[in-house]
Amino acid sequence: MRILVVTDAWFPQVNGVVRTLDTLRRRLEARGHETVYITPDSFRTIPCPTYSEIRLALLPGKTMAQAIQTFQPCVVHIATEGPLGVTARRYCVKRDIPFTTAFHTKFPEYVNARFGVPVRWGYKVMRWFHGPSHAIMVATQGIEDELTNWGFSNIKRWTRGVDTDLFRPRPKDSLNHLITGPRPWFVYVGRVAVEKNISAFLSLDLPGTKIVVGGGPQLESLKARHPEVHFAGERHGEDLATHFSVGDVFVFPSRTDTFGLVLLEALASGLSVAAYPVPGPLDVIGDAPVGVLSEDLRAAAVKALDIPAEACRDFALSRSWETSVDQFLKNVHPFDPEDFFASSRNPVEVGGSA
């Protein structure tokens, strides 16, 4: 199939949404599908208010229309609710082109945390955006339940996988030349932003050393408040995977993630998980003996030290990307391009293509 994916979240951002979409593209192409991604790097952009690492496309309408018309997809998937997603939605709705969407991020809660906008207003906008979608893809049952309570329908499961070749156990002393604090090492990996609730982790009275891996708008202020913490900054590829693997426990303080891909990456690296009992951790880990979910995050982190690394690794090995791609392909809504586009078709250079 010719599959078009529209996403406002893309490199150089480093987060679970970008890694999921990038992996999806590579897996789709490996199966013989032709893909084009329409991403912010093909447009003039401005920084997102309070989060300059995120770039927002300016006036993408004409370029978007040309890209879609040129590629003539038989599947359209709109991954995010930003300027590109809204523009693609408008294009498809106007022409009655079928499309699917995904709910990756709890934007209503994030906007509430940053600007105080009522959460119910945010979900009203989300219902408008996703309303015409033929399938709203979500990663977990917990998020499906929450969206159902907010009045969403036609929700389909699209779980996540983990690259167990990259994220694997390594010698615990691999980063002793960089990190010199005493053991045990409690690690957080992810965006350093207010919605991730990292302060809840950093304020815990834990033995050993706390390590934060990632960048974001809260990085400098947290560094100033917590000089005892090792802040590793953004890491990528093997370097990122090594920062996972040297830890003793992965602490996940977020209460708003729709999944938490880092949970699977930590488990694949042999780390047990300490987290709150909220959607995301509850769906990924549940009652499996690879983590401790508790409102007492300190107690959870200490107790998680006793969980064997082998159990965590074995758990992650059963969560494959192939299952995730199968679900995505089952959820999309293919159509005949000749019903919607002119007959001429030329190569397209917007975003990425097979």
Secondary structure, 3 states (H helix, E strand, C coil): CEEEEECCCCCCCCCHHHHHHHHHHHHHHHCCCEEEEECHHHCCEEEECCEEEEEEECCCHHHHHHHHHHHCCCEEEECCCCHHHHHHHHHHHHHCCCCEEECCCCHHHHHHHHHCCCHHHHHHHHHHHHCCCCCEEECCHHHHHHHHHCCCCCEEECCCCCCCCCCCCCCCCCCCCCCCCCCCEEEEECCCCHHHCHHHHHCCCCCCEEEEECCCCCHHHHHHHCCCCEEEECCCHHHHHHHHHCCCEEEECCCCCCCCHHHHHHHHCCCEEEECCCCCHHHHCCCCCCEEECCCHHHHHHHHCCCCHHHHHHHHHCCCHHHHHHHHHHHCCCCCHHHCCCCCCCCCCCCEEC
